Amino acid sequence: MGFPESVLTKDEQVVLHLHPHWKALFLPVVWFVLALAAVVALAIFTSWGMIPMLIVAALALAVVLVVTVWPWIKWRTTHYVFTNERVIMRSGVFSRSGRDIPMGRINDVSFSHSLFERMLGCGTLTIESAGERGQVQLTDLPQVEKTQSMLYELVDADRQKHTFGDDDRDALVNEINKD
């Protein structure tokens, strides 16, 4: 399931759309390979009949569905979307949950990653926002340092857009003096 573009406002543009880092899929792939290897090994090295082999294959398929396909579906339906107006987080397969943080409410953006996460190119992004709900942590975020810098630039651009500066004051004074 892709991210629904219909949740965006008229002037909103997607700057970055991410899923959690692929490391979340590493163990499910290992389980898939192990289940496949077990079925193939049993078929080659045992003299079981067709019925026991079908039972083993069905059990392996069930394991694959639970520990491989389900995590992939969860990974695929988790979205971290950064737009010029807000940060959008959506997750869930059957029931969905989400949170939006407007750029104007973001107070602080920080990241952390362990040595292993640095080698893989991922980490945790912490966004602190004004309001009751405080912080949100996006774990296993790919390119966390670049994402943090990009988000900082988006927040700064949003603040500049909504700040009444000297140029705005001068333009207002000139407009009033024309009358």
N, C-alpha and C positions, 0 to 999 in steps of 0.2 A: 504494500500500500504506500503510495507516494504521499508527499505532503500536500494537503489541499490548498491550492492557491486562492480559493474562494474566501479564506479567512483574512486575507490581506485587504487593507483599505485602498482607496482609489489611488493615492500617490505613494503608497508603500512599495519599496523595492527590496527583494531578497538580495542580501550582500553575501551571505554564506549559509549553506545548508549542510549540516553534518549528522551523522549517526555516531553512536559510540565506536570506539576504536575496534579494529578487527580482532584484537586480542581476546575480546569477549567470545569469539567464535572458535578459539584455538582448542579448548577442551571438548566441545561438541564434535569437532572434526576428528580428534583423537578417538573419541568413543565410536564414531562411525567406522573408522579404519579398523579398530579392534573388533567390533561386531562383525564386520565383513570378513576379517581374517579368521575369526573363530568359525564362522559358517563354512568358509572354504576349507579350512584345516580339517574340520569334522567330516566334510564330504570326501576329502582325499584320503585321510588316514584312518577312517573307521569303516567298518563294513555294516553299518546300520542300514536298515531298510528305508524305503521311501517315506513312510509315515513318520518315523522318528526324525528324519531329516527335515520334513516339512514343519514339524512342531518346533524344532530348533530354529529354523529360518523364520517362523512366525514370531517366536520370542525375540530373536535378533531384530526383526522389523519393529516390534513394539519398543524395544530399547532405543533403537535409532530414532523413532518418532518422538519419544519423550525427551531424550537427552541430546538430540541433534537438531531435529526440525523445529521443535518448540523454541529453543533459544535463538535460532536463526530468525524465526518469525518475530519474536520479541525485539531482537536487534533491529530488524528491518522496519518495525513500526515505532521505533523511538527516534524522534526528530529534535534536533537543536537547530533552530532557524534564527539567524541574525539579520534583521532588516534595518533600514535607515530610521525606523521609528521605535522598534522594540525588540526584545529577545523573546522568542516563542519556544516553549518546550511542550512536546506532546509525546505521550507514551501509552501503550496498552494495545491489546489485541481485540478482545471482545468488548471490554469496557475501557473507555479512554479517560485519561486525566491530562490536564495541561495547566500551564502557568504562563502568563505573559508579564513581562516587566518593561514598562515604557522607558525609553532612554533617559528621560528627564528625572526618573526616580532612582537611577543607578548612582550610588555614592562611591563605591569602590569595586575594583576588579582585580583579583589576584589569582595566581596559579601556584601549583606545587606539583612536583613529580619526583619519584624515586629514581635511583640510578637505572634500574630496569626499565622504568617508564620512559626515561630520557632516551635510552637505546631504541625503544620501540617508537618514540615520537608521540607520546601521549601523556596525559596527566589529568589533574583535577582543576577546574576553573571555578572559583568562588566569586559570586556576584552578590554584593551587598546592596540592598535597596532600601529606600525609605518606606516606612509603613510597618504594619503589624508582623508581617511574615519574615522580615529580616533578610537572612542569607539563603541563597540557593547554591548547591554544589552540583556541577556537571562533572561526573566521574568518567574516567576513560575517554576523555575528549581528545581526538586526534589534533595534532599541531597546536597544542595548548598555548604555547608562547606566542605564536602568530595570531591566534584567535584572541588572546588577551590584548595584544597591541591593536588589532583591528577594532575590537570592542571599545577600547579607550578612545580611538579616533572617532568612532561613531558617537560616543557620548559627548566628546568635545565639540563635534560638529553640531549636535543637537543643542547644546548649551549656547553656542555661538548664534544659532538660528533664533533662539528665544531670548537673547540678551539685548537689552536696550543700551547701545553703546554711544560713543561720542559722535560717530557718523550719523546715527539715527537722530540724535538730538539736534545736530546741525541742520539736517534735512528738515526737521520739524520746525525749527526756528526760521529757516528760509521760506518755508511754506506759509507760515503765519505772517511773516513780514511782507509777502507778496500782496496780501489782502489789504 
